[in-house]
Amino acid sequence: MLYWALVFLVVALIAGLFGFGGIASASAGIAQILFFVFLVLLVASLLMHFLRRRT
């Protein structure tokens, strides 16, 4: 998921460089959503790992 967030970020940067504002903002929004979903899943995974380890 982090890979796809980085891919959309690169697409947004390239689209912004060439002047495609709509595509750049859409790609940046998708990258931001994927990154936050990745962070939530990472925190949940770490919590489950530490809680499972203690019992």
C-alpha positions as CSV (number, residue, x, y, z in Angstrom):
1,M,0.0,0.0,0.0
2,L,2.9,2.3,0.7
3,Y,4.2,1.5,-2.8
4,W,1.0,2.7,-4.4
5,A,1.0,5.8,-2.3
6,L,4.4,6.6,-3.6
7,V,3.4,5.8,-7.2
8,F,0.5,8.2,-7.0
9,L,2.7,10.9,-5.4
10,V,5.2,10.6,-8.3
11,V,2.3,10.8,-10.8
12,A,1.1,13.9,-9.0
13,L,4.5,15.5,-9.1
14,I,5.0,14.7,-12.8
15,A,1.5,15.9,-13.7
16,G,2.0,19.1,-11.7
17,L,5.3,19.7,-13.5
18,F,3.7,19.4,-16.9
19,G,0.7,21.6,-15.9
20,F,-2.0,19.1,-15.4
21,G,-3.5,20.5,-12.3
22,G,-6.6,18.3,-12.1
23,I,-4.7,15.1,-12.5
24,A,-2.1,16.3,-10.0
25,S,-4.6,17.2,-7.3
26,A,-6.5,13.9,-7.8
27,S,-3.3,11.8,-7.6
28,A,-2.1,13.7,-4.6
29,G,-5.4,13.2,-2.8
30,I,-5.3,9.4,-3.6
31,A,-1.7,9.3,-2.4
32,Q,-2.6,11.0,0.9
33,I,-5.6,8.7,1.5
34,L,-3.5,5.6,0.9
35,F,-0.7,6.9,3.1
36,F,-3.1,7.5,6.0
37,V,-4.7,4.1,5.5
38,F,-1.2,2.6,5.6
39,L,-0.4,4.4,8.9
40,V,-3.6,3.2,10.5
41,L,-2.9,-0.4,9.5
42,L,0.7,-0.1,10.6
43,V,-0.4,1.1,14.1
44,A,-3.1,-1.6,14.4
45,S,-0.6,-4.3,13.3
46,L,2.0,-3.1,15.9
47,L,-0.6,-3.0,18.7
48,M,-1.8,-6.5,17.8
49,H,1.8,-7.7,17.8
50,F,2.7,-6.2,21.2
51,L,-0.6,-7.3,22.8
52,R,-0.3,-10.9,21.5
53,R,3.3,-11.1,22.7
54,R,2.5,-10.2,26.3
55,T,-0.2,-12.9,26.8
